[in-house]
């Protein structure tokens, strides 16, 4: 099973700042089958990024994904108040698919 | 508009059974794999089970294998999860999720249904 470790656990930034979230896999993720989700309190997760770097439909371009192999990054270029949420990475290239433990993004 | 709506959650005693349903609309249901993903209170996301569009293939997390059964009725655009021998650690919000294309990135999620296993 591929274990995904996300860091940091919590990220506290001011509006307009750049947020960099990390997802590290215990083994190489096949074909960059890595997704990122945003989950706001009381809501279901929302797909942001799939295939490591492709934005899902309707996702603002301030969200971007990068990486390959075992190291992946989600970047929010200019943090907005509505970006307060927990962000999860998911690998779906190997069975069982797995999720990271999440990174909480807060606004200072 | 794509919609997925779960139902069937509730309070059940340890060792009991429950069947969850997920009604889908707004897309050609039989063309897409579907999955159940759960989230224990104040915890992260955990994949539970998936089924291919034709029901030809099913997959389970080790934690539920032999106790849970995933199925679908493409004529009713509905996904199911039969949960038997429930344990306290199965307590969670259960989400129904639609796969995007040929991969298991989930582009649509329901709002979830809460399953509580307690005596």
Interface residues (C-beta under 8 A of the other chain):
Chain A: X33 X35 X37 X39 X43 X44 X45 X46 X47 X50 X51 X56 X57 X88 X90 X92 X95 X96 X97 X98 X99 X100 X101 X102
Chain B: X44 X45 X46 X47 X50 X59 X61 X62 X95 X100 X103 X104 X105 X106 X107 X109 X110 X111 X112
